[in-house]
Amino acid sequence: GQTKHVEYLLNAKVSTEFKDDDDRTPLLCAVEENNIDIVELLLRSKADWNARNKSKRTVLHIASSNGSNGIVLKFLSIPELDLDAQDEQFETPLHLAVRSGHQMAVKFLLEFGANVNAKDKKGFTPLHLAAAKRGPTLVKMIL
């Protein structure tokens, strides 16, 4: 359904970079919807994977927060992607994956070298969040 519509629009040369009122591009929306088929289609059409929404979150922030593991891996495979990008609260994708309790996303981010010492606006690292909110499993993963 949706994939065909997106293919049609891309074939009609509709821009992949237009933004809605929340500064979301089609790629950011596809990530929010956990629609890996449309994510892949947009990436093949050279959609900007560095785009940020109004909260300054990237596609990796959103996928990590949602526990969209296939999409997290897809973006981690892009060597130029900044896996420690900070949003307006200075949170990284690792902060959000930990806060949301998504163990696989945390595992993938750590395997690709996410900075466990990054601090958010309140001075919290992902380890602080894991200890305060998520318990021993995530704490052990981070340590």
Steps between C-alpha positions, in 0.01 A plus 500: 500500500710788630817383327332522159382854577850606604649338187249691288592831665872434467456410132315831460814670641332621818770622741604270782603806700174688556417546868176513693424740788716290733794511256449131418612380159344194336796294626450614859129413469576156356736433792233614748258254338764222510446447127830349387380454140437872460820584690698290250312651205573854621865421567536363146353832383775685689278631781700698756568270796653798687167685515376602844153572631403795723646323804827463304458122493645298215372181342726304737356679805148407391578140406692447825222651709239283327704180516488467120796263493508434125498873433764563768728248327424649157619844614797367698624348173550855363863578594452878488203496739564672834381241749565744785296788357330699775145630494385824664524331842854382408373142499663252264327203339655287777335716768164449332541126448593460868219728620250297295644167613576370150778251573572401139530861390735561794703192403532612137595856593766375742638254243541786253682713758240736645646727767390368840635817667288750305309731735156645445394851612455375856845341503370143478682233302325193358636307801329743740172446316541123502575493873213735585230365269578165343678271741796265491473356148560831323755608760701183430474556125643850533777399739 
